[in-house]
Amino acid sequence: SFHLRKGEFAFLTGPSGAGKSTVLRLIHMAEQPSDGEVRVSGFSSKRIKRREIPKLRRRVGI
């Protein structure tokens, strides 16, 4: 679990297979979590509508 405020940056590092790309796909709502919830910029992976995903992606730089 982690939280970033507006304007903050984070870097994901780790060995191959550690899940860095998976975390990015979850943040970008390209994948759904197998358990729990991903919340990004006011959007929830449990409640986001397909048509809202492009709006989220415009707000999040990956």
N, C-alpha and C positions, 0 to 999 in steps of 0.2 A: 504494500500500500504506500502511495506517496501523493503529495499535494504540491502543485506549483501555482503560484499567484501570477496574475497578469504581468507580463514583462519578464518573468523569470525564465531561465533556460536550464535544461538538464541534458546530460550526456549519458548514454547507456554504454557501458563497457562490459566485456566479459568474454570468455572463451567461446569458440564455435559450439553451437547447440545449447547455449545457456538460456535462450528465449528472448533475446533482444528484438529480433524481427517480429516475433509473436506479440510482444508488448506494443510495438509500433502499429501492427495491424489491429490490435484491440483498441488503441487510442483513436485510430482512424475509422473505427467501426467497419472495417473490412472483414472482421471475424467477430463472432459472439463468444463470450467466455463460457466454458463448460460449467462454471459455478460462480456465483457472486454477481457483481455488477461493476461496470465501468462507467464512471461519470466524467464527462469532459465538457467544459464550457457551458454548463447548464443542461446538457443532454445526457440521458441515461440509456445504457445499452438495453435495458429492459423495456423502455417505453419509446425509443426513437422510431419515427416512421421513416420508411425508405426515402421518401421525398425530402426529408430533413437532413439526410446525410451530406449532400453537397454543401449545404449551409455550414454545417459543422466543419467540414474539411477546409472551407475558405477561412475559417477562424483559427485553425490549428496548423502551424507550420511543421512539416516533417521533412 
